[in-house]
Amino acid sequence: MTALTLAGELDCTSRVARASAAKPKPKKRRVWGHDNGGRFQTHGKSSVATVRGTRWLTEDTCTGTRVRVAQGAVSVKPAGKRAVLIRAGHSLFTRHRR
């Protein structure tokens, strides 16, 4: 199994604080994946997506992790919960635990 983990800091400061900064930082980190028969997982802060021959997006924001499926199906396991199968055209948003 090949695991891809989203890395880097998210800028979750308020808009007022961000407006005074010289260069705004991105509020998201994301990775698109495309697979045909391999064994891959993408890890966000609050969920893990396991690929099933598909095209998908894993995206972290300040409030949670979204897994969006463009083609095929992805098994998504939110932190501390059971896995859910997400099919093409659908997505699953998992809020970050505090």
C-alpha positions, -999 to 999 in steps of 0.1 A, spaced: 0 0 0 13 34 -10 2 62 14 2 99 4 -1 123 34 -10 160 30 17 180 46 24 216 54 7 241 76 -28 255 70 -33 292 75 -63 293 98 -59 328 111 -87 353 108 -92 374 77 -83 406 96 -49 391 106 -43 377 72 -52 411 55 -23 428 72 2 402 60 23 410 29 15 377 11 -16 357 19 -10 320 25 -32 293 11 -60 280 33 -61 246 17 -38 217 8 -49 192 -17 -39 163 -39 -56 148 -70 -50 111 -75 -56 88 -104 -52 51 -102 -60 20 -122 -55 -12 -101 -28 0 -77 -30 2 -39 -30 39 -28 -43 59 2 -44 96 8 -43 109 43 -59 142 53 -61 155 89 -94 139 97 -99 111 72 -81 85 50 -92 77 14 -84 42 -1 -85 41 -39 -105 16 -59 -94 22 -95 -105 58 -97 -98 95 -99 -103 115 -67 -94 146 -47 -84 148 -10 -85 184 3 -78 197 38 -92 231 49 -92 248 83 -125 231 92 -121 195 79 -111 171 51 -131 166 19 -128 136 -4 -144 141 -38 -147 113 -63 -146 121 -101 -145 85 -114 -149 51 -98 -152 47 -60 -131 55 -29 -134 40 5 -132 68 31 -124 62 68 -131 93 89 -110 94 121 -126 71 147 -154 59 125 -162 31 100 -152 33 63 -178 46 39 -178 39 1 -180 71 -20 -189 68 -56 -183 91 -86 -200 124 -84 -202 124 -46 -180 137 -18 -176 133 19 -167 161 43 -153 152 77 -149 179 104 -116 181 123 -118 167 158 -109 192 185 
